Structure formats: C-alpha cells, structure tokens
Amino acid sequence: MNSYLDFEKPIAEIEGKLQELRHLSDDSGVNMLDEVSRLEGKVDRLLRQTYSRLTPWQKTQVARHQLRPHCSDYISRLVTDFLPLAGDRAFGEDRAVIGGLGRFRGHSTMVIGQEKGADTEGRVAHNFGMANPEGYRKASRLLRLAERFQVPVLTLIDTPGAYPGIGAEERGQAEAIARCIEACLDVRVPVVALIIGEGGSGGAIALGVANRVLMMEHSIYSVISPEGCASILWRDAALAETAAEALRLTADDLHGLGVIDDIVPEPVGGAHRDAARTIDEAGAALETAFADLRGLDGSALRSLRREKYLALGSIAEG
C-alpha cells in the first residue's frame, strides 16, 4: 500500500506502470523483466532526485504522511518487555501519550511518546496525537518515576501540538506543559528525545527537552505549524508554504542552529517506504546517544541539560 503526496505524482505514474507490467507478466507468462528492471531503475533515480531537494513545505508533508511509522511502531520494534503505565493520578488516561517501562538494547528504560494512530479509528482514539493536560501530567509522573528508579528516559515526539480545546484549557493545559518541561530539565537521569514525525509547538517541546535531541531526516520541529504561522502573520493559511520556508523547521536547519544534536537518515523516499529499516536506523542512533550519557552522575546530567538550553540563541560578541 502506498499513498502519494502531490509532488510525488511523476513517481506514482511510473510505479503504476510497473504494477501493470508485473500483473501482465504474471497473467500472460510473457517475460518483461528487462522493462520492469528499467522502470525500477527510473523510479529509484527519480526518488533520489526528488528527495534530495525537498522544500520545507514538502518536508512537512512527508513528516505528516499517514503511512509514516508511529510511536507504537518504534516501541514494538525497539523495546522489549514493554509495560504500559496509564493515568495522571488526577483526572484520567490520555491515549495521545503512551508511556511505560521496557528494555531498550538490554537496559531498563522509561519510554514516553505521542501516538497519532494508524487508521481512522486509531486517530480518533489517540486524538490525532494531540494531548490534553492529563497526557502531560502522566508524562511528568513517569519522568519522576524514572528518576526514582534511576532508569534513563526515551521520548518519541510526533504531534501537531497540544490539544487546544476548551476543556483542555479549563484543566490547565499551559501549566501541565510547563510542569512537564520542568520535569524534563530537572530529572537526574539521561533523557534522549527523538522527533519521529511532526514536532509541533509546546506540545512537542514538553517532551523535547533532553540531553540529546535527535530528528528523523524528514521530520519537522517548530514553534507553530506553517498553517498557524501563515494565519497569524498574513491572515491566510494558504500561505503555509511561504511560512514553512521562514520557520526553519527542517532537521538540517535545526542541526545548523544547534537546536538538535543529530539527524537520523531515512530510506530514499521517506520512512513510510521502509518502516523497519527506518526504525532500526533510529535504534542505532539512540543506542549511541544513551552510551554517550552512561556513566554521568545525576547532577552532571542535569547541569549539562540546563547549559544546553541556556546556550540556545546566544550571540557571540566581537
């Protein structure tokens, strides 16, 4: 199954022809291997050309792709003996945030992530990855639990932003996000964050304050969505493409600005074309990040985290 983005139409046309040729070859017994091989090579070249020069808006579309691997996919492939932990001990359970204890590369780890859902039913159940205050309070609780048992924390970020509903505001959305950021900064255990798709606004930052922040190659990370930015600046959401250029939201931009520490490569054509390979690449990068932090004591981890964020946006004099 594939779902093509607007800029992938030339690729879709060739892959459609490929599929027809394969069916024709199977049904008629005619050997069309040479033509199939030629078209496969053409698809590969076109994919490489297209994905080597994606615009920020096109990167945004890839980051939001409905077939892109989700938080639950990463947990299933990378984390063994995963034990989900639910509830914020105050209001209820928020399924937009998945959290629990498991083993990553043989080490006990607290995993906290945002889940968008893979189909219509799942998206509704997980509120499209947009957490309510109870989701962030659950995350704060699990961060403190990780500190209590001295296990490292892995966060997986994929959200368009925190849920903006009236009920969420009434229950203290801003305060819950702030407390979650505070917990990320304060805990005396290693914290590694991976942006796997869309890192939107304070909803993403709540889980993105870490000793090491990694981004998948075609993910995005921004203070506001391109549509939201365009609506505020120009009162026209149709100018989202222009806003995406200005927001500097791609992994390359953010790495250059020092906001993130590393970029995890994706297969040609994006993570949705080979989810297993994508997640394995992410696993290797996460293992390296945790290894770099292993052996540091709690005070050092907290101090390094604090210094990392105090240094953002600094301007050299002279």
Short mmCIF file of the C-alpha atoms (twelve columns), coordinates in Angstrom:
data_MODEL
# 
_entry.id   MODEL 
# 
loop_
_atom_site.group_PDB 
_atom_site.id 
_atom_site.type_symbol 
_atom_site.label_atom_id 
_atom_site.label_alt_id 
_atom_site.label_comp_id 
_atom_site.label_asym_id 
_atom_site.label_seq_id 
_atom_site.Cartn_x 
_atom_site.Cartn_y 
_atom_site.Cartn_z 
_atom_site.pdbx_PDB_model_num 
ATOM 1   C CA . MET A 1   0.000   0.000   0.000   1 
ATOM 2   C CA . ASN A 2   1.217   3.489   -0.841  1 
ATOM 3   C CA . SER A 3   -0.229  6.959   -0.568  1 
ATOM 4   C CA . TYR A 4   1.401   9.527   -2.811  1 
ATOM 5   C CA . LEU A 5   1.982   13.161  -1.975  1 
ATOM 6   C CA . ASP A 6   1.311   15.874  -4.552  1 
ATOM 7   C CA . PHE A 7   4.961   16.295  -5.507  1 
ATOM 8   C CA . GLU A 8   5.301   12.503  -5.991  1 
ATOM 9   C CA . LYS A 9   2.881   12.310  -8.957  1 
ATOM 10  C CA . PRO A 10  5.625   11.530  -11.539 1 
ATOM 11  C CA . ILE A 11  6.810   8.694   -9.281  1 
ATOM 12  C CA . ALA A 12  3.243   7.450   -8.858  1 
ATOM 13  C CA . GLU A 13  2.748   7.276   -12.627 1 
ATOM 14  C CA . ILE A 14  5.867   5.165   -13.183 1 
ATOM 15  C CA . GLU A 15  5.103   2.854   -10.246 1 
ATOM 16  C CA . GLY A 16  1.584   2.440   -11.644 1 
ATOM 17  C CA . LYS A 17  3.064   1.276   -14.944 1 
ATOM 18  C CA . LEU A 18  5.390   -1.057  -13.053 1 
ATOM 19  C CA . GLN A 19  2.467   -2.677  -11.278 1 
ATOM 20  C CA . GLU A 20  0.600   -3.137  -14.568 1 
ATOM 21  C CA . LEU A 21  3.640   -4.778  -16.161 1 
ATOM 22  C CA . ARG A 22  4.075   -7.168  -13.243 1 
ATOM 23  C CA . HIS A 23  0.425   -8.222  -13.428 1 
ATOM 24  C CA . LEU A 24  0.627   -8.610  -17.212 1 
ATOM 25  C CA . SER A 25  3.755   -10.728 -16.894 1 
ATOM 26  C CA . ASP A 26  2.132   -12.970 -14.276 1 
ATOM 27  C CA . ASP A 27  -1.133  -13.365 -16.209 1 
ATOM 28  C CA . SER A 28  0.229   -13.872 -19.711 1 
ATOM 29  C CA . GLY A 29  3.508   -15.611 -18.965 1 
ATOM 30  C CA . VAL A 30  5.340   -13.038 -21.113 1 
ATOM 31  C CA . ASN A 31  8.781   -12.208 -19.763 1 
ATOM 32  C CA . MET A 32  9.014   -8.457  -19.196 1 
ATOM 33  C CA . LEU A 33  11.912  -8.481  -16.765 1 
ATOM 34  C CA . ASP A 34  14.008  -6.055  -18.826 1 
ATOM 35  C CA . GLU A 35  11.266  -3.435  -18.973 1 
ATOM 36  C CA . VAL A 36  10.435  -3.921  -15.289 1 
ATOM 37  C CA . SER A 37  14.110  -3.537  -14.392 1 
ATOM 38  C CA . ARG A 38  14.379  -0.372  -16.490 1 
ATOM 39  C CA . LEU A 39  11.355  1.208   -14.812 1 
ATOM 40  C CA . GLU A 40  12.570  0.195   -11.333 1 
ATOM 41  C CA . GLY A 41  15.836  1.993   -12.040 1 
ATOM 42  C CA . LYS A 42  13.925  5.034   -13.256 1 
ATOM 43  C CA . VAL A 43  11.828  5.100   -10.066 1 
ATOM 44  C CA . ASP A 44  14.935  4.861   -7.904  1 
ATOM 45  C CA . ARG A 45  16.647  7.724   -9.757  1 
ATOM 46  C CA . LEU A 46  13.523  9.886   -9.605  1 
ATOM 47  C CA . LEU A 47  13.060  9.213   -5.885  1 
ATOM 48  C CA . ARG A 48  16.671  10.154  -5.165  1 
ATOM 49  C CA . GLN A 49  16.428  13.342  -7.232  1 
ATOM 50  C CA . THR A 50  13.111  14.360  -5.654  1 
ATOM 51  C CA . TYR A 51  14.065  13.656  -2.042  1 
ATOM 52  C CA . SER A 52  17.497  15.262  -2.344  1 
ATOM 53  C CA . ARG A 53  15.902  18.679  -2.919  1 
ATOM 54  C CA . LEU A 54  12.714  18.724  -0.868  1 
ATOM 55  C CA . THR A 55  11.454  22.159  0.136   1 
ATOM 56  C CA . PRO A 56  10.496  22.805  3.787   1 
ATOM 57  C CA . TRP A 57  6.817   22.538  2.844   1 
ATOM 58  C CA . GLN A 58  7.406   19.206  1.103   1 
ATOM 59  C CA . LYS A 59  9.305   18.009  4.200   1 
ATOM 60  C CA . THR A 60  6.258   18.992  6.252   1 
ATOM 61  C CA . GLN A 61  4.056   16.831  4.018   1 
ATOM 62  C CA . VAL A 62  6.432   13.865  4.382   1 
ATOM 63  C CA . ALA A 63  6.566   14.323  8.173   1 
ATOM 64  C CA . ARG A 64  2.752   14.127  8.243   1 
ATOM 65  C CA . HIS A 65  2.474   11.148  5.875   1 
ATOM 66  C CA . GLN A 66  -0.287  8.830   7.080   1 
ATOM 67  C CA . LEU A 67  1.832   5.711   6.499   1 
ATOM 68  C CA . ARG A 68  4.865   7.014   8.365   1 
ATOM 69  C CA . PRO A 69  5.799   4.735   11.327  1 
ATOM 70  C CA . HIS A 70  4.238   5.886   14.580  1 
ATOM 71  C CA . CYS A 71  5.327   5.838   18.218  1 
ATOM 72  C CA . SER A 72  3.746   2.408   18.792  1 
ATOM 73  C CA . ASP A 73  5.722   1.008   15.825  1 
ATOM 74  C CA . TYR A 74  9.006   2.237   17.315  1 
ATOM 75  C CA . ILE A 75  8.128   0.769   20.704  1 
ATOM 76  C CA . SER A 76  7.113   -2.584  19.208  1 
ATOM 77  C CA . ARG A 77  10.378  -2.939  17.283  1 
ATOM 78  C CA . LEU A 78  12.889  -1.354  19.667  1 
ATOM 79  C CA . VAL A 79  11.574  -2.009  23.171  1 
ATOM 80  C CA . THR A 80  11.140  -5.457  24.731  1 
ATOM 81  C CA . ASP A 81  9.082   -6.352  27.803  1 
ATOM 82  C CA . PHE A 82  7.183   -3.074  27.474  1 
ATOM 83  C CA . LEU A 83  4.780   -2.451  30.373  1 
ATOM 84  C CA . PRO A 84  2.336   0.416   29.665  1 
ATOM 85  C CA . LEU A 85  1.597   2.737   32.566  1 
ATOM 86  C CA . ALA A 86  -1.618  4.751   32.478  1 
ATOM 87  C CA . GLY A 87  -3.238  7.754   34.128  1 
ATOM 88  C CA . ASP A 88  -2.155  11.059  35.602  1 
ATOM 89  C CA . ARG A 89  -3.457  10.273  39.131  1 
ATOM 90  C CA . ALA A 90  -5.641  13.381  38.916  1 
ATOM 91  C CA . PHE A 91  -8.168  13.275  36.066  1 
ATOM 92  C CA . GLY A 92  -7.822  10.339  33.691  1 
ATOM 93  C CA . GLU A 93  -5.944  8.489   30.997  1 
ATOM 94  C CA . ASP A 94  -4.873  10.272  27.802  1 
ATOM 95  C CA . ARG A 95  -4.188  7.879   24.937  1 
ATOM 96  C CA . ALA A 96  -2.424  10.578  22.905  1 
ATOM 97  C CA . VAL A 97  0.574   9.892   25.179  1 
ATOM 98  C CA . ILE A 98  1.928   6.350   25.504  1 
ATOM 99  C CA . GLY A 99  4.272   5.646   28.386  1 
ATOM 100 C CA . GLY A 100 5.780   2.737   30.235  1 
ATOM 101 C CA . LEU A 101 8.810   0.732   31.273  1 
ATOM 102 C CA . GLY A 102 10.663  -1.626  28.984  1 
ATOM 103 C CA . ARG A 103 14.120  -2.699  27.888  1 
ATOM 104 C CA . PHE A 104 15.990  -0.884  25.131  1 
ATOM 105 C CA . ARG A 105 19.171  -2.624  23.987  1 
ATOM 106 C CA . GLY A 106 19.189  -4.613  27.227  1 
ATOM 107 C CA . HIS A 107 18.797  -1.610  29.537  1 
ATOM 108 C CA . SER A 108 15.690  -0.783  31.554  1 
ATOM 109 C CA . THR A 109 14.229  2.396   30.039  1 
ATOM 110 C CA . MET A 110 11.217  4.627   30.564  1 
ATOM 111 C CA . VAL A 111 9.608   5.290   27.185  1 
ATOM 112 C CA . ILE A 112 7.197   8.192   26.701  1 
ATOM 113 C CA . GLY A 113 5.782   9.035   23.288  1 
ATOM 114 C CA . GLN A 114 2.994   10.688  21.357  1 
ATOM 115 C CA . GLU A 115 0.785   8.441   19.254  1 
ATOM 116 C CA . LYS A 116 -1.271  9.756   16.320  1 
ATOM 117 C CA . GLY A 117 -2.937  6.477   15.364  1 
ATOM 118 C CA . ALA A 118 -2.549  4.477   12.151  1 
ATOM 119 C CA . ASP A 119 -6.145  4.474   10.856  1 
ATOM 120 C CA . THR A 120 -9.328  6.469   11.328  1 
ATOM 121 C CA . GLU A 121 -10.401 4.574   14.435  1 
ATOM 122 C CA . GLY A 122 -6.915  4.817   15.939  1 
ATOM 123 C CA . ARG A 123 -6.585  8.524   15.163  1 
ATOM 124 C CA . VAL A 124 -9.829  9.276   16.941  1 
ATOM 125 C CA . ALA A 125 -8.850  7.096   19.919  1 
ATOM 126 C CA . HIS A 126 -5.464  8.838   20.216  1 
ATOM 127 C CA . ASN A 127 -6.887  12.291  19.422  1 
ATOM 128 C CA . PHE A 128 -4.507  12.602  16.450  1 
ATOM 129 C CA . GLY A 129 -1.555  12.779  18.844  1 
ATOM 130 C CA . MET A 130 -2.796  15.989  20.479  1 
ATOM 131 C CA . ALA A 131 -2.526  15.517  24.232  1 
ATOM 132 C CA . ASN A 132 -4.769  17.011  26.888  1 
ATOM 133 C CA . PRO A 133 -3.305  18.206  30.230  1 
ATOM 134 C CA . GLU A 134 -3.637  14.706  31.691  1 
ATOM 135 C CA . GLY A 135 -1.293  13.421  28.989  1 
ATOM 136 C CA . TYR A 136 1.433   15.834  30.023  1 
ATOM 137 C CA . ARG A 137 0.775   15.169  33.707  1 
ATOM 138 C CA . LYS A 138 1.146   11.464  33.010  1 
ATOM 139 C CA . ALA A 139 4.442   12.183  31.252  1 
ATOM 140 C CA . SER A 140 5.631   14.242  34.247  1 
ATOM 141 C CA . ARG A 141 4.691   11.406  36.598  1 
ATOM 142 C CA . LEU A 142 6.627   8.882   34.519  1 
ATOM 143 C CA . LEU A 143 9.677   11.160  34.353  1 
ATOM 144 C CA . ARG A 144 9.721   11.350  38.149  1 
ATOM 145 C CA . LEU A 145 9.200   7.589   38.365  1 
ATOM 146 C CA . ALA A 146 12.199  7.057   36.074  1 
ATOM 147 C CA . GLU A 147 14.292  9.262   38.343  1 
ATOM 148 C CA . ARG A 148 13.138  7.347   41.409  1 
ATOM 149 C CA . PHE A 149 14.229  4.017   39.925  1 
ATOM 150 C CA . GLN A 150 17.286  5.507   38.166  1 
ATOM 151 C CA . VAL A 151 16.399  4.418   34.630  1 
ATOM 152 C CA . PRO A 152 17.049  6.539   31.507  1 
ATOM 153 C CA . VAL A 153 14.200  8.163   29.599  1 
ATOM 154 C CA . LEU A 154 13.440  7.931   25.875  1 
ATOM 155 C CA . THR A 155 10.820  10.285  24.425  1 
ATOM 156 C CA . LEU A 156 9.293   9.871   20.962  1 
ATOM 157 C CA . ILE A 157 7.786   13.065  19.581  1 
ATOM 158 C CA . ASP A 158 5.042   13.154  16.948  1 
ATOM 159 C CA . THR A 159 2.313   15.731  17.437  1 
ATOM 160 C CA . PRO A 160 0.838   18.700  15.581  1 
ATOM 161 C CA . GLY A 161 0.592   20.351  19.017  1 
ATOM 162 C CA . ALA A 162 -1.187  20.141  22.349  1 
ATOM 163 C CA . TYR A 163 -4.976  19.850  22.145  1 
ATOM 164 C CA . PRO A 164 -6.454  23.392  22.049  1 
ATOM 165 C CA . GLY A 165 -9.971  22.531  23.264  1 
ATOM 166 C CA . ILE A 166 -11.895 24.462  25.911  1 
ATOM 167 C CA . GLY A 167 -11.806 21.518  28.334  1 
ATOM 168 C CA . ALA A 168 -8.038  21.253  27.993  1 
ATOM 169 C CA . GLU A 169 -7.633  24.938  28.802  1 
ATOM 170 C CA . GLU A 170 -10.005 24.646  31.754  1 
ATOM 171 C CA . ARG A 171 -7.935  21.785  33.171  1 
ATOM 172 C CA . GLY A 172 -4.677  23.743  32.916  1 
ATOM 173 C CA . GLN A 173 -3.067  22.871  29.580  1 
ATOM 174 C CA . ALA A 174 -0.317  25.523  29.772  1 
ATOM 175 C CA . GLU A 175 0.556   24.652  33.363  1 
ATOM 176 C CA . ALA A 176 0.698   20.931  32.560  1 
ATOM 177 C CA . ILE A 177 3.083   21.552  29.642  1 
ATOM 178 C CA . ALA A 178 5.256   23.827  31.786  1 
ATOM 179 C CA . ARG A 179 5.443   21.203  34.557  1 
ATOM 180 C CA . CYS A 180 6.441   18.573  32.005  1 
ATOM 181 C CA . ILE A 181 9.227   20.789  30.657  1 
ATOM 182 C CA . GLU A 182 10.324  21.401  34.236  1 
ATOM 183 C CA . ALA A 183 10.447  17.654  34.920  1 
ATOM 184 C CA . CYS A 184 12.497  17.040  31.754  1 
ATOM 185 C CA . LEU A 185 15.001  19.676  32.867  1 
ATOM 186 C CA . ASP A 186 15.130  18.530  36.471  1 
ATOM 187 C CA . VAL A 187 15.368  14.712  36.482  1 
ATOM 188 C CA . ARG A 188 18.764  13.236  37.356  1 
ATOM 189 C CA . VAL A 189 18.744  10.508  34.703  1 
ATOM 190 C CA . PRO A 190 19.703  10.545  30.997  1 
ATOM 191 C CA . VAL A 191 16.955  11.899  28.724  1 
ATOM 192 C CA . VAL A 192 17.091  11.325  24.962  1 
ATOM 193 C CA . ALA A 193 14.391  12.666  22.622  1 
ATOM 194 C CA . LEU A 194 13.682  11.554  19.051  1 
ATOM 195 C CA . ILE A 195 11.384  13.537  16.756  1 
ATOM 196 C CA . ILE A 196 9.884   10.867  14.526  1 
ATOM 197 C CA . GLY A 197 7.389   12.930  12.529  1 
ATOM 198 C CA . GLU A 198 5.789   16.214  13.429  1 
ATOM 199 C CA . GLY A 199 7.204   18.226  16.322  1 
ATOM 200 C CA . GLY A 200 4.640   20.945  16.797  1 
ATOM 201 C CA . SER A 201 4.648   23.816  19.271  1 
ATOM 202 C CA . GLY A 202 4.662   23.440  23.076  1 
ATOM 203 C CA . GLY A 203 3.054   20.039  22.694  1 
ATOM 204 C CA . ALA A 204 6.348   18.766  21.272  1 
ATOM 205 C CA . ILE A 205 8.688   20.847  23.434  1 
ATOM 206 C CA . ALA A 206 7.082   19.319  26.552  1 
ATOM 207 C CA . LEU A 207 8.848   16.040  25.694  1 
ATOM 208 C CA . GLY A 208 11.731  17.517  23.709  1 
ATOM 209 C CA . VAL A 209 13.874  18.998  26.495  1 
ATOM 210 C CA . ALA A 210 16.610  16.374  26.686  1 
ATOM 211 C CA . ASN A 211 20.340  15.756  26.993  1 
ATOM 212 C CA . ARG A 212 20.320  14.619  23.366  1 
ATOM 213 C CA . VAL A 213 17.702  15.584  20.779  1 
ATOM 214 C CA . LEU A 214 17.628  13.599  17.542  1 
ATOM 215 C CA . MET A 215 15.448  14.121  14.463  1 
ATOM 216 C CA . MET A 216 14.489  11.764  11.690  1 
ATOM 217 C CA . GLU A 217 15.705  13.156  8.362   1 
ATOM 218 C CA . HIS A 218 12.262  14.143  7.083   1 
ATOM 219 C CA . SER A 219 10.669  15.173  10.361  1 
ATOM 220 C CA . ILE A 220 9.907   18.779  11.346  1 
ATOM 221 C CA . TYR A 221 10.183  20.731  14.612  1 
ATOM 222 C CA . SER A 222 8.686   24.182  15.019  1 
ATOM 223 C CA . VAL A 223 7.168   26.633  17.465  1 
ATOM 224 C CA . ILE A 224 3.997   26.696  15.347  1 
ATOM 225 C CA . SER A 225 2.589   24.897  12.313  1 
ATOM 226 C CA . PRO A 226 3.094   26.556  8.906   1 
ATOM 227 C CA . GLU A 227 -0.683  26.984  8.603   1 
ATOM 228 C CA . GLY A 228 -0.901  28.609  12.034  1 
ATOM 229 C CA . CYS A 229 2.022   30.892  11.293  1 
ATOM 230 C CA . ALA A 230 0.508   31.993  7.971   1 
ATOM 231 C CA . SER A 231 -2.860  32.627  9.604   1 
ATOM 232 C CA . ILE A 232 -1.293  34.878  12.253  1 
ATOM 233 C CA . LEU A 233 1.204   36.761  10.076  1 
ATOM 234 C CA . TRP A 234 -0.778  37.123  6.856   1 
ATOM 235 C CA . ARG A 235 -4.296  36.066  7.889   1 
ATOM 236 C CA . ASP A 236 -4.188  33.435  5.159   1 
ATOM 237 C CA . ALA A 237 -3.490  29.747  5.873   1 
ATOM 238 C CA . ALA A 238 -2.992  29.223  2.130   1 
ATOM 239 C CA . LEU A 239 0.429   30.849  2.547   1 
ATOM 240 C CA . ALA A 240 1.622   27.876  4.630   1 
ATOM 241 C CA . GLU A 241 4.332   27.057  2.082   1 
ATOM 242 C CA . THR A 242 5.836   30.535  2.492   1 
ATOM 243 C CA . ALA A 243 5.631   30.207  6.276   1 
ATOM 244 C CA . ALA A 244 7.392   26.828  6.179   1 
ATOM 245 C CA . GLU A 245 10.346  28.448  4.408   1 
ATOM 246 C CA . ALA A 246 10.593  31.133  7.103   1 
ATOM 247 C CA . LEU A 247 10.180  28.862  10.136  1 
ATOM 248 C CA . ARG A 248 13.451  26.934  9.627   1 
ATOM 249 C CA . LEU A 249 11.698  23.731  10.711  1 
ATOM 250 C CA . THR A 250 13.706  21.043  8.908   1 
ATOM 251 C CA . ALA A 251 16.269  18.763  10.524  1 
ATOM 252 C CA . ASP A 252 19.109  20.372  8.541   1 
ATOM 253 C CA . ASP A 253 18.054  23.868  9.651   1 
ATOM 254 C CA . LEU A 254 17.736  22.912  13.305  1 
ATOM 255 C CA . HIS A 255 21.008  20.993  13.354  1 
ATOM 256 C CA . GLY A 256 22.755  24.020  11.922  1 
ATOM 257 C CA . LEU A 257 21.173  26.228  14.586  1 
ATOM 258 C CA . GLY A 258 22.227  23.854  17.365  1 
ATOM 259 C CA . VAL A 259 18.656  23.088  18.432  1 
ATOM 260 C CA . ILE A 260 19.113  19.355  17.780  1 
ATOM 261 C CA . ASP A 261 22.184  17.147  18.147  1 
ATOM 262 C CA . ASP A 262 21.910  14.596  15.346  1 
ATOM 263 C CA . ILE A 263 19.908  13.651  12.240  1 
ATOM 264 C CA . VAL A 264 18.847  10.045  11.646  1 
ATOM 265 C CA . PRO A 265 18.815  9.169   7.921   1 
ATOM 266 C CA . GLU A 266 15.683  7.749   6.313   1 
ATOM 267 C CA . PRO A 267 15.387  5.409   3.324   1 
ATOM 268 C CA . VAL A 268 15.127  7.046   -0.094  1 
ATOM 269 C CA . GLY A 269 11.522  8.173   -0.431  1 
ATOM 270 C CA . GLY A 270 10.914  8.604   3.284   1 
ATOM 271 C CA . ALA A 271 10.275  6.479   6.362   1 
ATOM 272 C CA . HIS A 272 6.913   5.251   5.047   1 
ATOM 273 C CA . ARG A 273 8.638   3.309   2.253   1 
ATOM 274 C CA . ASP A 274 10.623  1.107   4.650   1 
ATOM 275 C CA . ALA A 275 9.424   1.417   8.235   1 
ATOM 276 C CA . ALA A 276 11.531  -1.455  9.597   1 
ATOM 277 C CA . ARG A 277 14.782  -0.050  8.203   1 
ATOM 278 C CA . THR A 278 13.875  3.432   9.436   1 
ATOM 279 C CA . ILE A 279 13.245  2.235   12.979  1 
ATOM 280 C CA . ASP A 280 16.438  0.164   13.001  1 
ATOM 281 C CA . GLU A 281 18.459  3.249   11.958  1 
ATOM 282 C CA . ALA A 282 16.789  5.196   14.747  1 
ATOM 283 C CA . GLY A 283 17.571  2.440   17.234  1 
ATOM 284 C CA . ALA A 284 21.272  2.537   16.381  1 
ATOM 285 C CA . ALA A 285 21.380  6.336   16.771  1 
ATOM 286 C CA . LEU A 286 19.532  6.178   20.095  1 
ATOM 287 C CA . GLU A 287 21.887  3.491   21.385  1 
ATOM 288 C CA . THR A 288 24.860  5.753   20.628  1 
ATOM 289 C CA . ALA A 289 23.183  8.721   22.333  1 
ATOM 290 C CA . PHE A 290 22.486  6.759   25.513  1 
ATOM 291 C CA . ALA A 291 26.003  5.288   25.506  1 
ATOM 292 C CA . ASP A 292 27.470  8.813   25.466  1 
ATOM 293 C CA . LEU A 293 25.475  9.685   28.602  1 
ATOM 294 C CA . ARG A 294 26.022  6.456   30.505  1 
ATOM 295 C CA . GLY A 295 28.350  6.888   33.468  1 
ATOM 296 C CA . LEU A 296 27.497  10.543  34.092  1 
ATOM 297 C CA . ASP A 297 26.024  11.182  37.528  1 
ATOM 298 C CA . GLY A 298 22.639  12.813  38.062  1 
ATOM 299 C CA . SER A 299 23.973  16.259  38.888  1 
ATOM 300 C CA . ALA A 300 26.146  16.308  35.766  1 
ATOM 301 C CA . LEU A 301 23.255  15.197  33.562  1 
ATOM 302 C CA . ARG A 302 21.002  17.922  34.928  1 
ATOM 303 C CA . SER A 303 23.698  20.596  34.656  1 
ATOM 304 C CA . LEU A 304 24.545  19.654  31.067  1 
ATOM 305 C CA . ARG A 305 20.865  19.767  30.137  1 
ATOM 306 C CA . ARG A 306 20.495  23.202  31.729  1 
ATOM 307 C CA . GLU A 307 23.592  24.563  29.993  1 
ATOM 308 C CA . LYS A 308 22.456  23.150  26.649  1 
ATOM 309 C CA . TYR A 309 19.238  25.151  26.699  1 
ATOM 310 C CA . LEU A 310 20.697  28.295  28.222  1 
ATOM 311 C CA . ALA A 311 23.135  28.392  25.276  1 
ATOM 312 C CA . LEU A 312 20.387  28.345  22.623  1 
ATOM 313 C CA . GLY A 313 20.014  31.660  20.869  1 
ATOM 314 C CA . SER A 314 23.214  33.132  22.269  1 
ATOM 315 C CA . ILE A 315 25.083  35.653  20.133  1 
ATOM 316 C CA . ALA A 316 28.865  35.772  20.063  1 
ATOM 317 C CA . GLU A 317 30.315  39.247  20.640  1 
ATOM 318 C CA . GLY A 318 33.116  40.764  18.636  1 
# 
